[in-house]
Amino acid sequence: MSKFTGLELSPKKIEYLKYIQEQEGPVKTTDISTEFNVDPSTITKTVTELSAAGLIRHLPYRGISLTDEGKTYAEFLIRRHRILSLVLTHYGLS
């Protein structure tokens, strides 16, 4: 049984984690800012919070990557999203 419920983070933070997981290698704060059309200062604040939670590793000027726990959590979130999509599609919902 997983220790994650998917309710630990805000929906935006979840989207950022999933985005970082899907990228090849470290991601820059400007990449996230551009992808989600959010002010870079907001991303910096969120990155600080995710780093404090132990989910990401932020090396200034080098990028952001997921910690082992962050990878596990992002994989859980992506898997849960896929399962929910399959169930909804099965019942004719999008």
C-alpha positions in Angstrom: 0.0 0.0 0.0 1.3 3.4 -1.0 1.9 6.1 1.6 0.6 8.7 -0.9 -3.0 9.7 -1.4 -2.6 12.4 -4.0 -4.0 14.9 -1.6 -0.7 16.0 -0.1 -0.1 18.8 -2.6 -2.1 21.4 -4.5 -3.2 20.6 -8.0 -0.6 23.1 -9.5 2.2 21.5 -7.5 1.1 18.1 -8.8 1.2 19.4 -12.4 4.7 20.7 -11.9 5.9 17.4 -10.5 4.4 15.5 -13.4 5.9 17.9 -15.9 9.4 17.6 -14.3 9.0 13.8 -14.4 8.1 13.8 -18.1 11.2 15.8 -19.1 14.6 14.4 -20.1 17.0 15.7 -17.4 17.0 18.8 -15.3 14.3 21.5 -15.9 14.9 25.2 -15.5 12.4 27.4 -13.6 11.9 29.3 -16.9 10.8 26.1 -18.6 8.1 25.5 -16.0 7.1 29.2 -16.1 6.7 29.1 -19.8 4.9 25.8 -19.9 2.3 26.8 -17.4 2.2 30.5 -18.2 3.0 31.5 -14.7 5.2 34.3 -13.4 8.8 33.0 -12.7 8.7 34.3 -9.1 5.7 32.1 -8.4 7.6 29.1 -9.8 10.6 30.0 -7.6 8.4 30.1 -4.5 6.8 26.7 -5.4 10.2 25.2 -6.2 11.4 26.2 -2.7 8.3 24.6 -1.1 8.7 21.3 -3.1 12.4 21.3 -2.3 11.6 21.7 1.5 9.2 18.8 1.2 12.0 16.7 -0.2 10.4 16.1 -3.6 12.8 18.0 -5.8 16.4 18.9 -5.9 17.1 22.5 -7.1 20.6 23.4 -8.1 20.6 27.1 -9.1 21.7 27.7 -12.7 21.7 24.0 -13.3 18.1 23.0 -13.0 15.5 21.1 -11.1 15.2 17.3 -10.8 13.1 15.0 -8.8 14.5 13.2 -5.7 13.8 9.5 -5.3 10.8 10.3 -3.2 9.7 12.9 -5.8 10.0 10.3 -8.6 8.0 7.8 -6.7 5.3 10.4 -6.0 5.2 11.6 -9.6 4.9 8.0 -10.9 2.1 7.4 -8.4 0.3 10.5 -9.7 0.7 9.7 -13.3 -0.4 6.1 -12.8 -3.5 7.3 -10.9 -4.3 9.8 -13.6 -4.1 7.1 -16.3 -6.3 4.7 -14.3 -8.9 7.4 -13.8 -8.8 8.3 -17.5 -9.4 4.6 -18.4 -12.3 4.3 -16.1 -14.0 7.5 -17.3 -13.4 6.5 -20.9 -14.9 3.1 -20.3 -18.1 4.8 -19.2 -18.1 7.2 -22.2 -16.8 10.2 -20.3 -13.9 12.4 -21.3 
